[in-house]
Amino acid sequence: MSTSKINARFAYNNYIDAATFQTTASKTGYPNTNLLSGIRSKLWKPENLFEVQEKNCKVYINGTEYTIPQGSYSSAALITAFNAISGIGATLSQGDTGFSISFATSKTLNLSNQTNAAWELFGFLSQADKTGLAIAADEYRANSGAWLKIDLGLPQFVDFAALLTTSGDAFLSNTATIRLQGNNLDLWNESLPVDLELDVSDEGAFFAGEVTQPCRFWRLLIEDKTNDDLQIAVAYIGSAVICTNTNVATGFTRSREDTSVKLVSENGTFYIDRRPKVLSLSSISVQLLRADELLEMEQLFYDLGIEKPFFLCIDPKKQVSTKLSQMTHYVSATNPLQLQHVLRDYYNLSIELREVI
């Protein structure tokens, strides 16, 4: 048995399926219920909204403080709310390159005043004051981020979280900052007991760290503010089966299987019915399971069968891999468990898995 990979995680207890579940408003035709599907062909697409809260509602112009009413806005509604602020004497607009603020006569944006400021919301990244008739933001903004959250009713631990897009496609938020956050109140403007970053790559976003604080409310915050086409197929916030010994032994086989059907005509011409290419994991072995651990693993696969998908995180502490996506897969079993008695109450377990599409 390999002892370098500590406690592989078989994650199937997805709190999103059972808890009170909410998200940022969804685009028409892409509801958040698609996140609960066991397949990866359905998408959730959040609306591009700007969340104005207590911590980002202030604008400072010529040394005067102005307040944007708190709320959730489309870009057009945000512009309307900004321009309606009494006495502001400024016009907010948005073009292809981002927001800009213009004046009838030259004025100064006090970007150095960051107290609960809305500057970052609009894309003003500099903290040096700027003066002029029209001042453009430093970076385009499509939204202020998206989120999905759950209410568990009572504090519980989370030890695995993931976001995936459709099978075979790159994760479009591969440069985003995605955070797992937990609190015992449905408040997100304050310092949080749990605020941890996911590993993000072309394959998806994953968390398999250690959380020492149970929380009632959990959420995934997707900060991808320049992306106007956020899309997620699978979301997971929950717990995993972590037996005392669930180290996957070295030597398993990873292969890409082309499920296309090839037919040959009488004259030798090939006809291809193109189907997805999927990842298969074979010769997955967990060695020297004690009797109680064996029962846990048997119960897991009894509950899941071959139809229910789950996440397998082979190396959660990244002790032999460079990133979680390299050793984390959304899979289902393709064959019955193979259990080999070794001695006394110890068994070796072998499983065959295939990526869910």
Order of alpha helices (4+ residues) and beta strands (2+ residues): beta-alpha-beta-beta-beta-beta-beta-alpha-beta-beta-alpha-beta-beta-beta-beta-beta-beta-beta-beta-beta-beta-beta-beta-beta-alpha-beta-beta-beta-beta
